[in-house]
């Protein structure tokens, strides 16, 4: 999201409309050929060429307002009305009511053949957005079957994911799709303003009445403003924005938003950024040589950058254009060996994981594969035959795992972000030990195909980045439903919630924490910093609520102390493990020997599955706001930061203790993000401390919004 600046339209009706840039979206509704070009559905429905031609006159106004919105970094979202080619999503009422009118002038209807193809059908020429208002790469298009924008779409979840509280609406037609969408937004808590000169319809009297109804009775549904005032306000604010500067010598790379701005304004070439990245990697390898397992050659990386630059020369840039990234080496890249830090398992991938392909398609630059605990099993970073990467801050302390190399690469500024996997905390743990953000989205929302499973029912791809803003930018690109992933959740099955336009800091939020009996298992310094973090949350809108932590503790015990651990045999391959166990890292070998030699009874599997489902149900109630539940659960990401030697002396017991607060999340299907919450001093070494914000399945946007309040407070 962009800056905290707030703008306003002082002359809006019924009174001033104020909107924060960071959480405002500019919506372009149905500006498609079917409604704006002659011979489309709109011209047929209108039946009056003079009135219809007036509708298109708003296009230059929308263009100018859209340009102003983009210049300030507002989220831009398009909608298109249209139906599947077989019309299975078209209600009979919508299909026949108007064409059956005894004295009507609509002789052909939706799905019938018109000059631009079948009317209001997706994929036909008439369904396209008009050329003057074409979306930029990365700007979402919501294909809606209804007049409003919510039914049968992911519009609400898209807004929630981006933390949107305010909407500025433009488009056609005022009396139908624009005000239908506005009313639906109103019911869900959004503050909305229609720009009167950026909307039009097929009945001038209805247009005027519709806009009057929006703002009647002191703002019954929202506000009505004018694009002239919106543009002048954004122009004035744009002049106050600080000038973009380039510093590739700093420890951290510029943020994703900063790089996008520098690229867009011609102040920086992606080749210079990648050259800086290659120099950083070379320098880091002399200090911490076990971060990478494989890297693309500098020649190939720079060639990819030049090809990308040539492809988009003179064009609008995709959202991750020229952004360097790396992946944990249990995720496939076509033509690259996937090792999972286990040479006997290694293979050359024949396809790129879909989630990674989304990043490449968005312009991100792949650098290489990062080290991990073997077979993605462990939270320490000390179980790889490719060496032990130490903490970015201390040669004595662990990096955390299993996404060990991923966290160090981000902390050291070697890449802008890294992709890891999280089964029991393998993104959140190393992120906390590296002082970076570790985001584990809801399972089944990011495709897990092309990632070697550790425990397939729990595995989730996750994002490690320097900040929540960077992690969020990456998430927007990766968050795409994959119907071929057997664990994918249908978007319509995910929850939504009412929005407080004031935001969580002013509107408030509730949170729970673990009981003292568990918090006392943290080191004294971690306990103190966690208390400070809780106090800070209470100072910025949070209300601490007592909760029953028992279902989370019970769920955490299931992951290794019950039959669930046997899923690892099935996920990785029982035959492979039995035949190759002697090639494993000693600690990994010990784990699997224990599983193979257990006396598990078949009935115990079903008992543990029932226990898991009970824990999930109880966790759902904990987060159910309609049952006085909490918004987020806040826990220390890790209980303490051990040294490498401590882990080598007692690898299994200490690893288990490290998972005290990470293990439950995947078992009860939570989403979560670890953020830095302070620093401790260990014998003159400054080490980061992290806390994790956890939310129920599908509440990723809420979790990120609340975590961002804390992150801003810490900064």
Secondary structure, 3 states (H helix, E strand, C coil): CCCCCEEEECCCECCCEEEEHHHEEEEEECCEHHHHCCCCHHHHHHCCHHHHHHHHHHHHHHHHHHHHHHHCCCEEEEEEECECCCCCCCCHHHHHCCCCCCCCCCCCCCCCEECCEECCECCCHHHCECHHHCCCCCCCEEEECCCCCCCCCCHHHHHHHCCCCEEEEEEECHHHHHHHHHHHHHHCCCEEEEEEEEEECCCHHHHHHHHHHHHHHHHCCCEEECHHHHHHHHHHHHHHCCCCCCCCCCCCCCCHHHHHHHHHCCCCCHHHHHHHHHHHHHHHHCCCCCCEEEECCHHHHHHHHHHHHHHCCCCCCCCCCCCEEEEECCECCCCCEECCCCCCCCEECCCCCHHHHHHHHCCCEEEEEECCCHHHCCCCCCCCCCCCCECCCCCCEECCCCCHHHHHHHHCCCCCEEEEEECCCCCHHHHHHHCCEEEECCCCCCCCCCECCCCCCCCEEEEEECCHHHHHHHHHHHCCCCCCCCCCCCHHHCCCCCCCCCHHHHHCEEEEECCHHHHCCCCHHHHHHHHHHHHHHHHCCEEECCCCCHHHHHHHHHHHHCHHHHHHHHHHCHHHHHHHHHHCCHHHHHHHHHHHCCCCCHHHHHHHHHHHHHHHHHHHHHHCHHHCCCCEEEEECCCCCCEHHHHHHCHHHHHHHHCCCCHHHHHCCCEEEEEEEEEEEECCEEEEEEEEEEECCCCHHHHHHHHHHHHHHHC
